[in-house]
Amino acid sequence: MVTKKILVVGAGIAGLSAGIHALRNGYDAEIYETHNLPGGLCTAWERKGYTFDGCIHWLVGTKRGSQFNRLWREVCDIDKLDIINHDRFMSIEGSGGKTLHIYSDLNCLEDHLLDYSPDDSTAIKEIIDASRVMSRIEFPLDKPDELMKFWDLPPILFKMMPMFKLMGKFSRVSIAEYLAQVKDPFLKEALGLLVPTGYSMISLISTLASQHAEDAGFPKGGSLQFARALESRFLELGGTINYSSRVKEIKVEAGHAKGLLLSDGIEAAGDIVISAADLYHSIYELLKGRYVTPLIKESFNDLPTYTSVQVSIGVDCDLSTEDQKLAVKLDNPITLGRELNDYIYLTNYSFDPTLAPAGKSVVGATLYSSYEYWEGAAKTRELYNEKKTQLSEQVIKIVEKRFPKAKGKIEVTDVATPWSYHRYTGVYKGAYMAWIVPPDSGRFKIPKQLPGLENYYQIGQWVEPPAGLPGSMLTGRQVMQIICKGDKKRFR
């Protein structure tokens, strides 16, 4: 029997997951990656001995035995990673010295919020109770929707009964809409900073639930080291990664994907093509716009995305005794294109000493910023660099004010804009979490196959937003389940 060859575009988390599951199920798998590193958006970079992390704030699935932990173990040795859990998910420092701590433990969080705003007890208890329920629920992830049969539904419905009430109340209301009932202005403001308010309330509840369950830690070494763990598994299984190999086109003959054309003119032949590249890039560039569906076209035309800019700072002092995850109210709001930032998100990475030389620290600062603002500036190198310098100077002043020990000890700064992420990964408008799908739309997904095109599949966070890293990994697993089913093979 001839072994089928699968070509994967992109060595991000979704592409590595697909490649690993392909190899485990008896296929040949070869990945083509534009850059010389794995991970895609799950990455980090070094500047003068400091490591600046560009992705993971928390990773769902870090608790041994949890649902996503079991899925991560299929693609990497996650249980061997040193996971860092935080007592506080975030502290919000508002104006007038007001501070709220978002404790990871729901009991501590509930007491803290009720002490601060007893008039909001109804909303507080509702959020906390829903998060407790969510922390005990496992979702039906073992089989993709495409392979579900009617006889699969009864056990799923029984297992999901505790979830029905939550979904009915929270799934179709946005965070902003729900928080409109909160009476205390600062509490409303603080809760609206935890997860972007355009998302469903289920996103906020799920985040609090994962923190409470200690299933959302930070892997020591950061995003690139985590991506390396998947890369290692793929290579151990005999896979091949072609780094610095930009795919120019997906070759199609008579409605069948047949291989890849690289930018250097080399062609790679395969039986199946899986694109884990950015969806817009895959559809409109690699496939030349020949298989655009109405849903894909409407989504890119109508749905907004979240984009941000990250300023990373290397500090020649030890900040390990300082607060680690903060949202700090700005004395002077910062406007970046269409985005007005009243708060800045600060992460003091001293909890992971591998990211800085001994006795030194990394501080990351994140602000919302429109893609068009930086795209326009990038047309002129001088203007682009000028805007980055201006922003880094603003952020340095904020960091030195919040961490006085850092004053005068800044050794290096780096600014990663939405344009940086677009240029580095090809991601649409530099977005970090795909589209913002209105909660009242219900469950949203892009089919993994395209009408009129055989032997081609698309995966990644754009397929089922907001997927993040766990969802991206899951789409890689699911696509191989679909392929195995089509080949009448038992998925391993």
N, C-alpha and C positions, 0 to 999 in steps of 0.2 A: 504494500500500500504506500502510495506516494504521500509524503508529509507536506501539508500545505504551508506556504510561507506567508506570514503576516508582516506587512510593513506598517510601522507606526510613525506618524508625524508628531514630533515633540516629545522631549524627555522630562516633561513636568510630572506631577504626581499622578494625573490621569493616565498619561502615556506609559509611565513605568508600571503602573498597576495593570494595565491591559497587557503589556509585554510579559509580566511575571505570570499572569494567569494563562496567557497563551502557551508559554513554555511548560507550565505545570499540566497542561492538557494535551501535550503531544504535538504542538505546532512549532514550527520555526518562527522566531520573532526577531526583527531587526528594527531598531529605532534610528530615526534621522533627526538630529537636533542642530538648530542654527548656531548655538553657542558652544562653548567648551566646558560647560558645567551642566549638571542635572538640576531639576527642580522648577524651571520656568519662573513663575512668580514666587515660588517658595525658595527664596534665595537670600544671600547675605554677601557682603563685600568687605574687603580689608582696606584700611587707610592708616598708614604709619603705625602698624601694630595693633590697631583697634579693629574689632569686627562689628560692623553695622548691620543689624538684622532688618530685612525688608519685608517680613511676612508674618510669622506666627506671633500672635498675642496670647492665644490659648489654643490648645489642640484637643478637640473632643475625641475621647478614646484612650486616654492615658492611664485609666485605672484598670488594673489586671482583672480580667473576667467580665468587664463591661461589654456591651454589644459591639460598639465600634472597636474596642480593643481586640476582640476576637477577629474582626475583619482586618485590622492593621497587622495582626500577627501573621496573616496569610501572605503579606507582601514585604514585611521587614521584621527584624528582631526588636520590636518596640519595647518588650518587657526587659530588655537589656539596657535600655536607655535610662539615664538618670533624669527622673521627672521632678520638676520643681512646682510645688503647689503653693498658692498664696492664701494667707488668712483673709486678706482683703482683695476683692476683685478690683476695686477702685476707690479712691477717696476724691470727693468733689469739694473743691475749695472755692466758695462763692465770694461775693462782695461783703464787706462789713465783717469779715472774720468768720462767716458761717462756713461750717464744714459738715459734710455727711460722709460716713464710711459705709461702703457697700461690702459688707462682710460676706465671705463665701458661705459660711454656715448660716442657714436660713433662720435658725432660732435666734442667733445673735443679731441678724439683720432685722428681723421682725421687732425685737425689743428696742433696738436702736431707733428705728423709724417711728415706732409708736411713741417713744419718749419724746422724739422731736416734734411730731405732729399728731397728737391724739385725735384731732378733728378729722383726720384722714384715715381713721382706723378701718373703715369699710373697704376702701381701695387697697390699703396696705395688706390687710388680712387676705383679701381675695387674691392678690398677686402671690403672696407667700404660700397660701394653701395650694394654689394651682401649680406653683413650682415644686412643692413637695410631691404632689401627685406625679408630675412630669418626671421627677428624678427616679421614680420607681418603674417607669414604663419602658418596655422594649418595643421597637417598631418592627413591622414585617419586612426586613431587608434581605432575607436570604434568597429571594427570587424577584427578578424585575417584573414590572407591570406587564411587559410584553409577553411574558410566559405564564401569567396567572390564568388559572382555570376556575370555573364556578365552584368546584369542590374544594378549592383552596380557601374560599371566603369564610365558611363557618368557623374554623379554628382561629382565623385572623380576627374576625369580629368579636369572638369571645375574649381573646387576649387583649383587644383594644377597648373593651367596654369602659374602663376607667377614663379613657381619653375622649369619649364622645361628648361628655358634658363640657370639657375644656375646649374642644374644637368648636362646639356650637356657640360658645360664648366669646372666644378670643380669636379664632382663626381669620375671621373676615373683618376685624376691626384693626386699624393701624395703631401703633403706639401713641402717635400724636392724638388720635381721636379718643383713645381710652384715657389718656392723662388729662384730658380737658376737665374731667370731674374732680381732679385733685385740687384741694383748696389752697394749700400752702404754696406760694410761688416758688420758693427755693426747692422744695421737695419735687414739685413738678419739673423744674429745670434740671435737677439732679438725675431723676429717673429717665429723663429724655436724653441724657448724655451716654447712657450705657450701651444702647444699640440704636443705630439710625432710625429716626422716628417714622420714616416712610414704610418700614417693615411691619408685618403683622405682630400683634401682641404675643403670638406664639414664639416668635424669635426671642423676645425679652425673657419670657418664662423659661424657655429652653436653656438660655444662657445661665440664668440663675440656678436652674436645676442641675446643670452640668458642674457648675462651681461647687454647689452643695455636696454633690456625690463624689467630689474630688476626681472627676473624670475629665478635667479640662486644664491640665497642667502645661508647663513649658518644658520642652525637651532640652536638656542642658547641651550647649553647643549651638543651639538655634536652628534656623530654617534650613540652611545649606547642609548642615550635618544630618538633619533629619532626611532630606532628599537623598543624601549619600547612602543612607541606610537602605532605601528602596533600590538605588542603583546597584549596591552591593548584592542584594538578593537576585536581581535580574542577571547580573554577570555570573554569579555562582551557578545559576541554572543553565548557563550556556548561551545567553543572549548576546547580541552585538549592538553596541551603540556607536553610531557614526557622528561624532561631534564635529562642529564647524562645517556642517553640511546643510545648507539652506535649500529647502524644497521650493522649487519655482512653480510646479504644476503637478496636479494629480492626473495621470494619463488615463484616458477613458476611450474604450473601443466598443462600439456597438452596445452602448449602455452598460458596460461593465468596467469597473475600476481595474486597471491592469498593472499599475505601478506608479513610479514617481519620476519626474524630471527635476534634476538638481540645477542650481544656478550656474554650476560650472559645465553644464551640458551633459553630464553623465546621467544615464537612465538606470533605474532599479526596478526589476520586474518582481511581481508578487501575485499571490492568489487573492489576497484580501488587503484592503487599505483601511486603516483606522486613523482618523485625524484627531489628535488631542491638542491641536493648535487652536488658537483663538477662533471662535465660530465665524466671525465676520471675515477674517483672513481666509479661513477654509472655504467658505461659500463664494465670496466675491473675488478672491484672488487665485487660490489654488484650483478652484473649479470654474473660474472665469464667469461666475454668475449664471451658469447654465441650469442650475437646479434649485433656484430660489423658490421657496414655498411662500404662500401668502402670510403664514404665521411668522416666518423668519423675517420677511420684509416689514411687516407691521411692527414687530417687536423692536427692530432697530430704528424704525421711524418714530415710534410712539413712546417707548419705555425709556425713562431716564436711568442714569447710572450714578454711582457714588465714586468720586475721585478725590484723592488727597495728595498732599505734599508732605514729605518727611525730611526733617532736618536732624541729622545725627551729629553728635558732638563727643569728642574724646577729651576727657578732663584729667589733668594731672593731680588727682587727689582721690581719696577713698570716700565714697558716698554710701557705703554699705549700712550705715546707721540711719540713713535718711529714708523718707517714704519712697515707695517704689513705683506705684501706679497712680497717676493723678490726672484730674481734669481741673485746670486752674482758670478762674475768671480773669480776663484781661482788663487792665486799666484802660487800654486803648484798643478796641477791636481791630482785627486785621482783615482787610478785604482782599480776596484773591479772585479776580474775575467776578463771577456772579455770587460767590460765596462770602458771606460775612461771618467771621469767627469771633464770637464773644468769649469762647473758651479755647484753651490749647490743651491737648493731651500730652502728658509727659510720662515717659517710662524710664525710670532709673534702673538700668540693667545690672546693678551691682549684685543682684540675686544670682547671677550667672558669672562667676569670676573668669570663665574661659574666654569671655568676649573682650577683655581688656588686659593689658600688662599688669603685673603685680602692683598693688597700691594705687591703681588708676581706675577710672570708671567711664562707662558709656551712658549718655543720656539721649534718648530719642524723643523728638517732638513732632506731633502730627496735627495738621490743620486741613480742613476741607478746602478744596481749590478746584475751579473749573478747568477742564482740559483745554478749552479754547484759549484761555488766558496764556497758558504756557506755549501752546502751539503757535500762537501769533508772535510771541516773543522770540521763539526759536528760529523764526525766519531771518533774524539777525543775531549772529553769535554774540556780539557785544551787548545787545539789549537783553538777551537771555541770561548771560552771565551777570549783568548788572542787577537784574531782578532777583537772581539767586543770592547774590551778595547782600543785597538790601534785606531780603528775608532772613538770611542767616544772622545778620547783625541784630535784627529785631529779636530773634529767638534767643540769641546769646544773652541779651539784656534780661530777658524773662527768666532764663535758666539761672543766671547769676543772682537775680533777686530771690528766686525761690530756694536756691541752694547757695547761700553766701560763701560756703567753703570753696566753691568753684570759681569765684571771682578772680580774674587775672590768670587762671590756670587752664584756659582752653587751649588745647594743642592742635586740634584739627576739627574741621566741620565739613559736612557733606550734605548736599541738597539733592534729593531724588523727587522729581516732579512727575505729574501724570505723563508728560511728554517723555521723560526718562523711561518709565515703564513701558510705554508704547514702543519706543525705539528699541528697547532691550528685548521685549518679548513679543511685540506685535499685537498686544492686547488692545482691544477696541477702546479708544479714547483713554487709555491708561486706567481703566476701571479695575478695581480690586475684587469686586464681588458680583460681577455680571449685572443684570438689570434689577431695578427696583420694581417688582411686580405688585400692583395694587392688591391689598388683601382681599377685597371683594371679588377678585377674579377667580378665587378658588385655587386649587392646585394647578401649577403651570409647569409644562415641560415641552421641550423640543424633541421630536422623534429622532432616534439615533440613526435612522435610515432615511434616505431621500427618495421620493417617487421617481421612477425612471432610471435609477442608478443602482445596479447590483454590485455586491462585493465591496461596498463602501459603508463605513460607519463613522459617526462623530460622537465624541465624548468630551467630558470636562464640565466646568461649573456653569457654562452657558446653557447646557442641556437641561439642567434642573436647578435653576437659581432659587434661593441663594445657597449654593452648595458648599462653598469653602473647600478646605482640604479633604475632610471626610467624604463629602459628596462627590468630589472629583475622583477620589480613589474608588468609590463605589461604582461610578459609571464605567470605570475600566474593568471592574469585575463583571458587571452586568452585561457588557457588550460581549464578553467571552462566553457567558452563559447562553446568550442568544445565538452566537456562532456555533457553539457546541450542539445546541438543540437542532440547528439547521443541518449539521453534519451527522446527526443521530449518534452523538457521543455523550457519555455521562460526564457531566461537569465535575471536576475534582477541585 
